[in-house]
Amino acid sequence: MGTLEYNSARPVIDVDDVTLAHLKIVIGTKLRRQESFMMSWLPDEKEHTGRLSIWMHPSIPLALSFDEIVMPVVDPKRIERMMKQLNASGELVLDQLA
């Protein structure tokens, strides 16, 4: 289980390493193009009960931390589906990624 830390303002977001590898590409692509977007997820039930959302912007620090040393294999079709969903809605919903 890796983590995604955004702006150090909230606790880190726990994401499995395979999904995190895909997020790295999708988020990196959007931010490299200077494109901002919303990202939402269901947090750990112990800390929060509702959905959390953040505005992803190129100027805000982002750190990805993987548990494993070896990067997971990335599925280009999954990247394509994630980008299509993000571009269609303007929001990347982590719990709907597959």
PDB file as gemmi writes it, atoms N, CA and C in Angstrom:
CRYST1    1.000    1.000    1.000  90.00  90.00  90.00 P 1                      
ATOM      1  N   MET A   1       0.851  -1.178   0.000  1.00  0.00           N  
ATOM      2  CA  MET A   1       0.000   0.000   0.000  1.00  0.00           C  
ATOM      3  C   MET A   1       0.893   1.236   0.000  1.00  0.00           C  
ATOM      4  N   GLY A   2       0.822   1.997  -1.066  1.00  0.00           N  
ATOM      5  CA  GLY A   2       1.582   3.236  -1.162  1.00  0.00           C  
ATOM      6  C   GLY A   2       0.753   4.396  -0.655  1.00  0.00           C  
ATOM      7  N   THR A   3       1.307   5.600  -0.761  1.00  0.00           N  
ATOM      8  CA  THR A   3       0.587   6.792  -0.309  1.00  0.00           C  
ATOM      9  C   THR A   3       0.732   7.914  -1.323  1.00  0.00           C  
ATOM     10  N   LEU A   4      -0.247   8.781  -1.324  1.00  0.00           N  
ATOM     11  CA  LEU A   4      -0.240   9.996  -2.113  1.00  0.00           C  
ATOM     12  C   LEU A   4      -0.415  11.126  -1.124  1.00  0.00           C  
ATOM     13  N   GLU A   5       0.538  12.045  -1.086  1.00  0.00           N  
ATOM     14  CA  GLU A   5       0.460  13.169  -0.158  1.00  0.00           C  
ATOM     15  C   GLU A   5       0.377  14.446  -0.971  1.00  0.00           C  
ATOM     16  N   TYR A   6      -0.662  15.222  -0.721  1.00  0.00           N  
ATOM     17  CA  TYR A   6      -0.914  16.427  -1.500  1.00  0.00           C  
ATOM     18  C   TYR A   6      -0.917  17.637  -0.596  1.00  0.00           C  
ATOM     19  N   ASN A   7       0.017  18.521  -0.790  1.00  0.00           N  
ATOM     20  CA  ASN A   7       0.088  19.799  -0.084  1.00  0.00           C  
ATOM     21  C   ASN A   7       0.311  19.660   1.420  1.00  0.00           C  
ATOM     22  N   SER A   8       0.550  18.488   1.910  1.00  0.00           N  
ATOM     23  CA  SER A   8       0.798  18.233   3.333  1.00  0.00           C  
ATOM     24  C   SER A   8      -0.285  18.784   4.246  1.00  0.00           C  
ATOM     25  N   ALA A   9      -1.449  19.135   3.710  1.00  0.00           N  
ATOM     26  CA  ALA A   9      -2.503  19.736   4.514  1.00  0.00           C  
ATOM     27  C   ALA A   9      -3.429  18.705   5.144  1.00  0.00           C  
ATOM     28  N   ARG A  10      -3.433  17.506   4.629  1.00  0.00           N  
ATOM     29  CA  ARG A  10      -4.318  16.446   5.110  1.00  0.00           C  
ATOM     30  C   ARG A  10      -3.479  15.211   5.347  1.00  0.00           C  
ATOM     31  N   PRO A  11      -4.031  14.233   6.028  1.00  0.00           N  
ATOM     32  CA  PRO A  11      -3.313  12.957   6.104  1.00  0.00           C  
ATOM     33  C   PRO A  11      -3.122  12.391   4.700  1.00  0.00           C  
ATOM     34  N   VAL A  12      -2.130  11.555   4.539  1.00  0.00           N  
ATOM     35  CA  VAL A  12      -1.857  10.951   3.239  1.00  0.00           C  
ATOM     36  C   VAL A  12      -3.040  10.095   2.793  1.00  0.00           C  
ATOM     37  N   ILE A  13      -3.130   9.874   1.489  1.00  0.00           N  
ATOM     38  CA  ILE A  13      -4.168   9.040   0.908  1.00  0.00           C  
ATOM     39  C   ILE A  13      -3.547   7.677   0.639  1.00  0.00           C  
ATOM     40  N   ASP A  14      -4.078   6.631   1.252  1.00  0.00           N  
ATOM     41  CA  ASP A  14      -3.562   5.283   1.021  1.00  0.00           C  
ATOM     42  C   ASP A  14      -4.095   4.746  -0.297  1.00  0.00           C  
ATOM     43  N   VAL A  15      -3.180   4.287  -1.147  1.00  0.00           N  
ATOM     44  CA  VAL A  15      -3.529   3.760  -2.466  1.00  0.00           C  
ATOM     45  C   VAL A  15      -2.633   2.555  -2.724  1.00  0.00           C  
ATOM     46  N   ASP A  16      -3.207   1.468  -3.228  1.00  0.00           N  
ATOM     47  CA  ASP A  16      -2.367   0.309  -3.525  1.00  0.00           C  
ATOM     48  C   ASP A  16      -1.356   0.683  -4.610  1.00  0.00           C  
ATOM     49  N   ASP A  17      -0.191   0.025  -4.585  1.00  0.00           N  
ATOM     50  CA  ASP A  17       0.909   0.383  -5.472  1.00  0.00           C  
ATOM     51  C   ASP A  17       0.558   0.314  -6.956  1.00  0.00           C  
ATOM     52  N   VAL A  18      -0.253  -0.647  -7.353  1.00  0.00           N  
ATOM     53  CA  VAL A  18      -0.621  -0.771  -8.773  1.00  0.00           C  
ATOM     54  C   VAL A  18      -1.444   0.443  -9.206  1.00  0.00           C  
ATOM     55  N   THR A  19      -2.449   0.794  -8.427  1.00  0.00           N  
ATOM     56  CA  THR A  19      -3.268   1.969  -8.746  1.00  0.00           C  
ATOM     57  C   THR A  19      -2.424   3.231  -8.685  1.00  0.00           C  
ATOM     58  N   LEU A  20      -1.538   3.316  -7.700  1.00  0.00           N  
ATOM     59  CA  LEU A  20      -0.684   4.489  -7.556  1.00  0.00           C  
ATOM     60  C   LEU A  20       0.223   4.672  -8.768  1.00  0.00           C  
ATOM     61  N   ALA A  21       0.721   3.590  -9.331  1.00  0.00           N  
ATOM     62  CA  ALA A  21       1.561   3.674 -10.530  1.00  0.00           C  
ATOM     63  C   ALA A  21       0.767   4.265 -11.697  1.00  0.00           C  
ATOM     64  N   HIS A  22      -0.498   3.884 -11.801  1.00  0.00           N  
ATOM     65  CA  HIS A  22      -1.351   4.424 -12.859  1.00  0.00           C  
ATOM     66  C   HIS A  22      -1.691   5.899 -12.581  1.00  0.00           C  
ATOM     67  N   LEU A  23      -1.976   6.211 -11.324  1.00  0.00           N  
ATOM     68  CA  LEU A  23      -2.256   7.598 -10.951  1.00  0.00           C  
ATOM     69  C   LEU A  23      -1.068   8.498 -11.247  1.00  0.00           C  
ATOM     70  N   LYS A  24       0.124   7.994 -11.007  1.00  0.00           N  
ATOM     71  CA  LYS A  24       1.342   8.767 -11.257  1.00  0.00           C  
ATOM     72  C   LYS A  24       1.385   9.250 -12.700  1.00  0.00           C  
ATOM     73  N   ILE A  25       1.023   8.391 -13.615  1.00  0.00           N  
ATOM     74  CA  ILE A  25       1.041   8.745 -15.036  1.00  0.00           C  
ATOM     75  C   ILE A  25      -0.091   9.715 -15.376  1.00  0.00           C  
ATOM     76  N   VAL A  26      -1.296   9.408 -14.916  1.00  0.00           N  
ATOM     77  CA  VAL A  26      -2.458  10.249 -15.229  1.00  0.00           C  
ATOM     78  C   VAL A  26      -2.306  11.636 -14.616  1.00  0.00           C  
ATOM     79  N   ILE A  27      -2.004  11.700 -13.342  1.00  0.00           N  
ATOM     80  CA  ILE A  27      -1.854  12.996 -12.670  1.00  0.00           C  
ATOM     81  C   ILE A  27      -0.676  13.761 -13.261  1.00  0.00           C  
ATOM     82  N   GLY A  28       0.431  13.066 -13.475  1.00  0.00           N  
ATOM     83  CA  GLY A  28       1.611  13.709 -14.060  1.00  0.00           C  
ATOM     84  C   GLY A  28       1.324  14.295 -15.429  1.00  0.00           C  
ATOM     85  N   THR A  29       0.574  13.577 -16.235  1.00  0.00           N  
ATOM     86  CA  THR A  29       0.217  14.059 -17.574  1.00  0.00           C  
ATOM     87  C   THR A  29      -0.613  15.332 -17.491  1.00  0.00           C  
ATOM     88  N   LYS A  30      -1.633  15.319 -16.645  1.00  0.00           N  
ATOM     89  CA  LYS A  30      -2.510  16.493 -16.523  1.00  0.00           C  
ATOM     90  C   LYS A  30      -1.745  17.704 -15.977  1.00  0.00           C  
ATOM     91  N   LEU A  31      -0.961  17.488 -14.927  1.00  0.00           N  
ATOM     92  CA  LEU A  31      -0.261  18.613 -14.318  1.00  0.00           C  
ATOM     93  C   LEU A  31       0.858  19.131 -15.218  1.00  0.00           C  
ATOM     94  N   ARG A  32       1.501  18.253 -15.971  1.00  0.00           N  
ATOM     95  CA  ARG A  32       2.537  18.683 -16.914  1.00  0.00           C  
ATOM     96  C   ARG A  32       1.937  19.599 -17.988  1.00  0.00           C  
ATOM     97  N   ARG A  33       0.684  19.339 -18.340  1.00  0.00           N  
ATOM     98  CA  ARG A  33      -0.032  20.165 -19.328  1.00  0.00           C  
ATOM     99  C   ARG A  33      -0.628  21.424 -18.695  1.00  0.00           C  
ATOM    100  N   GLN A  34      -0.363  21.620 -17.402  1.00  0.00           N  
ATOM    101  CA  GLN A  34      -0.904  22.756 -16.645  1.00  0.00           C  
ATOM    102  C   GLN A  34      -2.427  22.686 -16.552  1.00  0.00           C  
ATOM    103  N   GLU A  35      -2.978  21.469 -16.491  1.00  0.00           N  
ATOM    104  CA  GLU A  35      -4.420  21.269 -16.387  1.00  0.00           C  
ATOM    105  C   GLU A  35      -4.778  20.874 -14.953  1.00  0.00           C  
ATOM    106  N   SER A  36      -5.593  21.675 -14.317  1.00  0.00           N  
ATOM    107  CA  SER A  36      -6.073  21.386 -12.967  1.00  0.00           C  
ATOM    108  C   SER A  36      -7.323  20.523 -13.048  1.00  0.00           C  
ATOM    109  N   PHE A  37      -7.630  19.814 -11.958  1.00  0.00           N  
ATOM    110  CA  PHE A  37      -8.819  18.965 -11.933  1.00  0.00           C  
ATOM    111  C   PHE A  37      -9.144  18.588 -10.493  1.00  0.00           C  
ATOM    112  N   MET A  38     -10.356  18.069 -10.295  1.00  0.00           N  
ATOM    113  CA  MET A  38     -10.772  17.569  -8.987  1.00  0.00           C  
ATOM    114  C   MET A  38     -10.384  16.107  -8.851  1.00  0.00           C  
ATOM    115  N   MET A  39     -10.075  15.700  -7.641  1.00  0.00           N  
ATOM    116  CA  MET A  39      -9.857  14.291  -7.339  1.00  0.00           C  
ATOM    117  C   MET A  39     -10.622  13.981  -6.058  1.00  0.00           C  
ATOM    118  N   SER A  40     -11.387  12.894  -6.070  1.00  0.00           N  
ATOM    119  CA  SER A  40     -12.225  12.517  -4.928  1.00  0.00           C  
ATOM    120  C   SER A  40     -11.946  11.072  -4.533  1.00  0.00           C  
ATOM    121  N   TRP A  41     -12.185  10.758  -3.273  1.00  0.00           N  
ATOM    122  CA  TRP A  41     -12.000   9.399  -2.775  1.00  0.00           C  
ATOM    123  C   TRP A  41     -12.765   9.215  -1.479  1.00  0.00           C  
ATOM    124  N   LEU A  42     -12.955   7.975  -1.127  1.00  0.00           N  
ATOM    125  CA  LEU A  42     -13.556   7.623   0.158  1.00  0.00           C  
ATOM    126  C   LEU A  42     -12.416   7.378   1.131  1.00  0.00           C  
ATOM    127  N   PRO A  43     -12.283   8.201   2.161  1.00  0.00           N  
ATOM    128  CA  PRO A  43     -11.171   8.063   3.103  1.00  0.00           C  
ATOM    129  C   PRO A  43     -11.371   6.910   4.074  1.00  0.00           C  
ATOM    130  N   ASP A  44     -10.354   6.682   4.874  1.00  0.00           N  
ATOM    131  CA  ASP A  44     -10.426   5.681   5.927  1.00  0.00           C  
ATOM    132  C   ASP A  44     -11.621   6.010   6.821  1.00  0.00           C  
ATOM    133  N   GLU A  45     -12.478   5.033   7.042  1.00  0.00           N  
ATOM    134  CA  GLU A  45     -13.716   5.267   7.808  1.00  0.00           C  
ATOM    135  C   GLU A  45     -13.453   5.729   9.233  1.00  0.00           C  
ATOM    136  N   LYS A  46     -12.284   5.438   9.786  1.00  0.00           N  
ATOM    137  CA  LYS A  46     -11.983   5.834  11.167  1.00  0.00           C  
ATOM    138  C   LYS A  46     -11.823   7.345  11.289  1.00  0.00           C  
ATOM    139  N   GLU A  47     -11.317   7.979  10.229  1.00  0.00           N  
ATOM    140  CA  GLU A  47     -11.031   9.410  10.295  1.00  0.00           C  
ATOM    141  C   GLU A  47     -12.170  10.274   9.774  1.00  0.00           C  
ATOM    142  N   HIS A  48     -12.824   9.833   8.700  1.00  0.00           N  
ATOM    143  CA  HIS A  48     -13.878  10.623   8.064  1.00  0.00           C  
ATOM    144  C   HIS A  48     -15.015   9.692   7.659  1.00  0.00           C  
ATOM    145  N   THR A  49     -16.195  10.252   7.571  1.00  0.00           N  
ATOM    146  CA  THR A  49     -17.332   9.429   7.170  1.00  0.00           C  
ATOM    147  C   THR A  49     -17.775   9.709   5.741  1.00  0.00           C  
ATOM    148  N   GLY A  50     -17.438  10.847   5.200  1.00  0.00           N  
ATOM    149  CA  GLY A  50     -17.896  11.209   3.861  1.00  0.00           C  
ATOM    150  C   GLY A  50     -16.767  11.252   2.853  1.00  0.00           C  
ATOM    151  N   ARG A  51     -17.116  11.514   1.624  1.00  0.00           N  
ATOM    152  CA  ARG A  51     -16.164  11.606   0.522  1.00  0.00           C  
ATOM    153  C   ARG A  51     -15.311  12.869   0.675  1.00  0.00           C  
ATOM    154  N   LEU A  52     -14.052  12.779   0.317  1.00  0.00           N  
ATOM    155  CA  LEU A  52     -13.153  13.932   0.311  1.00  0.00           C  
ATOM    156  C   LEU A  52     -12.805  14.269  -1.128  1.00  0.00           C  
ATOM    157  N   SER A  53     -12.627  15.547  -1.407  1.00  0.00           N  
ATOM    158  CA  SER A  53     -12.217  16.005  -2.729  1.00  0.00           C  
ATOM    159  C   SER A  53     -11.138  17.056  -2.576  1.00  0.00           C  
ATOM    160  N   ILE A  54     -10.208  17.067  -3.524  1.00  0.00           N  
ATOM    161  CA  ILE A  54      -9.173  18.095  -3.559  1.00  0.00           C  
ATOM    162  C   ILE A  54      -9.069  18.627  -4.975  1.00  0.00           C  
ATOM    163  N   TRP A  55      -8.614  19.861  -5.093  1.00  0.00           N  
ATOM    164  CA  TRP A  55      -8.370  20.473  -6.392  1.00  0.00           C  
ATOM    165  C   TRP A  55      -6.894  20.260  -6.697  1.00  0.00           C  
ATOM    166  N   MET A  56      -6.614  19.470  -7.727  1.00  0.00           N  
ATOM    167  CA  MET A  56      -5.242  19.189  -8.132  1.00  0.00           C  
ATOM    168  C   MET A  56      -4.762  20.324  -9.031  1.00  0.00           C  
ATOM    169  N   HIS A  57      -3.664  20.948  -8.659  1.00  0.00           N  
ATOM    170  CA  HIS A  57      -3.124  22.090  -9.392  1.00  0.00           C  
ATOM    171  C   HIS A  57      -1.615  21.928  -9.525  1.00  0.00           C  
ATOM    172  N   PRO A  58      -1.046  22.324 -10.668  1.00  0.00           N  
ATOM    173  CA  PRO A  58       0.389  22.141 -10.891  1.00  0.00           C  
ATOM    174  C   PRO A  58       1.292  22.819  -9.868  1.00  0.00           C  
ATOM    175  N   SER A  59       0.823  23.857  -9.203  1.00  0.00           N  
ATOM    176  CA  SER A  59       1.690  24.585  -8.270  1.00  0.00           C  
ATOM    177  C   SER A  59       1.671  24.016  -6.849  1.00  0.00           C  
ATOM    178  N   ILE A  60       0.845  23.020  -6.593  1.00  0.00           N  
ATOM    179  CA  ILE A  60       0.732  22.463  -5.245  1.00  0.00           C  
ATOM    180  C   ILE A  60       1.570  21.192  -5.149  1.00  0.00           C  
ATOM    181  N   PRO A  61       2.419  21.089  -4.126  1.00  0.00           N  
ATOM    182  CA  PRO A  61       3.315  19.922  -3.992  1.00  0.00           C  
ATOM    183  C   PRO A  61       2.555  18.594  -3.895  1.00  0.00           C  
ATOM    184  N   LEU A  62       3.105  17.592  -4.558  1.00  0.00           N  
ATOM    185  CA  LEU A  62       2.525  16.250  -4.592  1.00  0.00           C  
ATOM    186  C   LEU A  62       3.662  15.255  -4.394  1.00  0.00           C  
ATOM    187  N   ALA A  63       3.484  14.308  -3.483  1.00  0.00           N  
ATOM    188  CA  ALA A  63       4.494  13.269  -3.250  1.00  0.00           C  
ATOM    189  C   ALA A  63       3.821  11.903  -3.301  1.00  0.00           C  
ATOM    190  N   LEU A  64       4.396  10.998  -4.078  1.00  0.00           N  
ATOM    191  CA  LEU A  64       3.904   9.631  -4.177  1.00  0.00           C  
ATOM    192  C   LEU A  64       4.942   8.719  -3.544  1.00  0.00           C  
ATOM    193  N   SER A  65       4.500   7.827  -2.693  1.00  0.00           N  
ATOM    194  CA  SER A  65       5.401   6.914  -2.004  1.00  0.00           C  
ATOM    195  C   SER A  65       4.921   5.481  -2.222  1.00  0.00           C  
ATOM    196  N   PHE A  66       5.769   4.664  -2.822  1.00  0.00           N  
ATOM    197  CA  PHE A  66       5.434   3.268  -3.104  1.00  0.00           C  
ATOM    198  C   PHE A  66       6.046   2.371  -2.033  1.00  0.00           C  
ATOM    199  N   ASP A  67       5.326   1.328  -1.650  1.00  0.00           N  
ATOM    200  CA  ASP A  67       5.855   0.361  -0.688  1.00  0.00           C  
ATOM    201  C   ASP A  67       6.927  -0.518  -1.306  1.00  0.00           C  
ATOM    202  N   GLU A  68       6.699  -0.926  -2.546  1.00  0.00           N  
ATOM    203  CA  GLU A  68       7.617  -1.842  -3.210  1.00  0.00           C  
ATOM    204  C   GLU A  68       8.713  -1.091  -3.952  1.00  0.00           C  
ATOM    205  N   ILE A  69       9.886  -1.682  -4.025  1.00  0.00           N  
ATOM    206  CA  ILE A  69      11.002  -1.078  -4.743  1.00  0.00           C  
ATOM    207  C   ILE A  69      10.773  -1.163  -6.256  1.00  0.00           C  
ATOM    208  N   VAL A  70      10.280  -2.300  -6.709  1.00  0.00           N  
ATOM    209  CA  VAL A  70      10.034  -2.506  -8.134  1.00  0.00           C  
ATOM    210  C   VAL A  70       8.685  -1.891  -8.501  1.00  0.00           C  
ATOM    211  N   MET A  71       8.680  -1.067  -9.552  1.00  0.00           N  
ATOM    212  CA  MET A  71       7.433  -0.447  -9.992  1.00  0.00           C  
ATOM    213  C   MET A  71       6.495  -1.500 -10.580  1.00  0.00           C  
ATOM    214  N   PRO A  72       5.207  -1.397 -10.264  1.00  0.00           N  
ATOM    215  CA  PRO A  72       4.230  -2.333 -10.834  1.00  0.00           C  
ATOM    216  C   PRO A  72       4.129  -2.154 -12.353  1.00  0.00           C  
ATOM    217  N   VAL A  73       3.671  -3.187 -13.016  1.00  0.00           N  
ATOM    218  CA  VAL A  73       3.421  -3.118 -14.451  1.00  0.00           C  
ATOM    219  C   VAL A  73       2.218  -2.212 -14.686  1.00  0.00           C  
ATOM    220  N   VAL A  74       2.348  -1.322 -15.649  1.00  0.00           N  
ATOM    221  CA  VAL A  74       1.283  -0.380 -15.968  1.00  0.00           C  
ATOM    222  C   VAL A  74       0.514  -0.896 -17.180  1.00  0.00           C  
ATOM    223  N   ASP A  75      -0.810  -0.864 -17.076  1.00  0.00           N  
ATOM    224  CA  ASP A  75      -1.695  -1.303 -18.147  1.00  0.00           C  
ATOM    225  C   ASP A  75      -2.112  -0.075 -18.968  1.00  0.00           C  
ATOM    226  N   PRO A  76      -1.647   0.038 -20.214  1.00  0.00           N  
ATOM    227  CA  PRO A  76      -1.994   1.205 -21.032  1.00  0.00           C  
ATOM    228  C   PRO A  76      -3.503   1.398 -21.208  1.00  0.00           C  
ATOM    229  N   LYS A  77      -4.258   0.313 -21.244  1.00  0.00           N  
ATOM    230  CA  LYS A  77      -5.714   0.422 -21.394  1.00  0.00           C  
ATOM    231  C   LYS A  77      -6.337   1.046 -20.136  1.00  0.00           C  
ATOM    232  N   ARG A  78      -5.783   0.725 -18.977  1.00  0.00           N  
ATOM    233  CA  ARG A  78      -6.281   1.321 -17.740  1.00  0.00           C  
ATOM    234  C   ARG A  78      -5.980   2.818 -17.719  1.00  0.00           C  
ATOM    235  N   ILE A  79      -4.791   3.196 -18.167  1.00  0.00           N  
ATOM    236  CA  ILE A  79      -4.433   4.616 -18.255  1.00  0.00           C  
ATOM    237  C   ILE A  79      -5.412   5.335 -19.183  1.00  0.00           C  
ATOM    238  N   GLU A  80      -5.688   4.725 -20.309  1.00  0.00           N  
ATOM    239  CA  GLU A  80      -6.607   5.310 -21.283  1.00  0.00           C  
ATOM    240  C   GLU A  80      -8.000   5.498 -20.679  1.00  0.00           C  
ATOM    241  N   ARG A  81      -8.503   4.485 -19.946  1.00  0.00           N  
ATOM    242  CA  ARG A  81      -9.830   4.600 -19.309  1.00  0.00           C  
ATOM    243  C   ARG A  81      -9.832   5.707 -18.256  1.00  0.00           C  
ATOM    244  N   MET A  82      -8.769   5.779 -17.469  1.00  0.00           N  
ATOM    245  CA  MET A  82      -8.688   6.800 -16.430  1.00  0.00           C  
ATOM    246  C   MET A  82      -8.660   8.205 -17.044  1.00  0.00           C  
ATOM    247  N   MET A  83      -7.869   8.386 -18.092  1.00  0.00           N  
ATOM    248  CA  MET A  83      -7.784   9.689 -18.752  1.00  0.00           C  
ATOM    249  C   MET A  83      -9.125  10.059 -19.388  1.00  0.00           C  
ATOM    250  N   LYS A  84      -9.781   9.077 -19.977  1.00  0.00           N  
ATOM    251  CA  LYS A  84     -11.076   9.324 -20.621  1.00  0.00           C  
ATOM    252  C   LYS A  84     -12.103   9.775 -19.578  1.00  0.00           C  
ATOM    253  N   GLN A  85     -12.144   9.071 -18.434  1.00  0.00           N  
ATOM    254  CA  GLN A  85     -13.074   9.441 -17.359  1.00  0.00           C  
ATOM    255  C   GLN A  85     -12.759  10.847 -16.847  1.00  0.00           C  
ATOM    256  N   LEU A  86     -11.488  11.124 -16.619  1.00  0.00           N  
ATOM    257  CA  LEU A  86     -11.072  12.428 -16.098  1.00  0.00           C  
ATOM    258  C   LEU A  86     -11.391  13.540 -17.089  1.00  0.00           C  
ATOM    259  N   ASN A  87     -11.076  13.330 -18.345  1.00  0.00           N  
ATOM    260  CA  ASN A  87     -11.334  14.363 -19.347  1.00  0.00           C  
ATOM    261  C   ASN A  87     -12.822  14.586 -19.573  1.00  0.00           C  
ATOM    262  N   ALA A  88     -13.631  13.551 -19.435  1.00  0.00           N  
ATOM    263  CA  ALA A  88     -15.079  13.676 -19.647  1.00  0.00           C  
ATOM    264  C   ALA A  88     -15.765  14.406 -18.497  1.00  0.00           C  
ATOM    265  N   SER A  89     -15.316  14.152 -17.272  1.00  0.00           N  
ATOM    266  CA  SER A  89     -16.021  14.694 -16.115  1.00  0.00           C  
ATOM    267  C   SER A  89     -15.271  15.817 -15.389  1.00  0.00           C  
ATOM    268  N   GLY A  90     -13.961  15.931 -15.632  1.00  0.00           N  
ATOM    269  CA  GLY A  90     -13.164  16.922 -14.907  1.00  0.00           C  
ATOM    270  C   GLY A  90     -12.811  16.478 -13.503  1.00  0.00           C  
ATOM    271  N   GLU A  91     -13.120  15.212 -13.189  1.00  0.00           N  
ATOM    272  CA  GLU A  91     -12.857  14.695 -11.845  1.00  0.00           C  
ATOM    273  C   GLU A  91     -12.322  13.277 -11.926  1.00  0.00           C  
ATOM    274  N   LEU A  92     -11.305  13.008 -11.125  1.00  0.00           N  
ATOM    275  CA  LEU A  92     -10.740  11.681 -11.015  1.00  0.00           C  
ATOM    276  C   LEU A  92     -11.249  11.082  -9.696  1.00  0.00           C  
ATOM    277  N   VAL A  93     -12.072  10.043  -9.774  1.00  0.00           N  
ATOM    278  CA  VAL A  93     -12.677   9.434  -8.595  1.00  0.00           C  
ATOM    279  C   VAL A  93     -11.921   8.150  -8.290  1.00  0.00           C  
ATOM    280  N   LEU A  94     -11.117   8.163  -7.222  1.00  0.00           N  
ATOM    281  CA  LEU A  94     -10.212   7.055  -6.936  1.00  0.00           C  
ATOM    282  C   LEU A  94     -10.913   5.733  -6.684  1.00  0.00           C  
ATOM    283  N   ASP A  95     -12.054   5.760  -6.011  1.00  0.00           N  
ATOM    284  CA  ASP A  95     -12.729   4.492  -5.696  1.00  0.00           C  
ATOM    285  C   ASP A  95     -13.499   3.935  -6.892  1.00  0.00           C  
ATOM    286  N   GLN A  96     -13.462   4.606  -8.027  1.00  0.00           N  
ATOM    287  CA  GLN A  96     -14.103   4.095  -9.226  1.00  0.00           C  
ATOM    288  C   GLN A  96     -13.088   3.677 -10.282  1.00  0.00           C  
ATOM    289  N   LEU A  97     -11.813   3.643  -9.912  1.00  0.00           N  
ATOM    290  CA  LEU A  97     -10.766   3.284 -10.855  1.00  0.00           C  
ATOM    291  C   LEU A  97     -10.623   1.765 -10.921  1.00  0.00           C  
ATOM    292  N   ALA A  98     -10.473   1.258 -12.108  1.00  0.00           N  
ATOM    293  CA  ALA A  98     -10.226  -0.181 -12.282  1.00  0.00           C  
ATOM    294  C   ALA A  98      -9.566  -0.420 -13.610  1.00  0.00           C  
TER     295      ALA A  98                                                      
END                                                                             
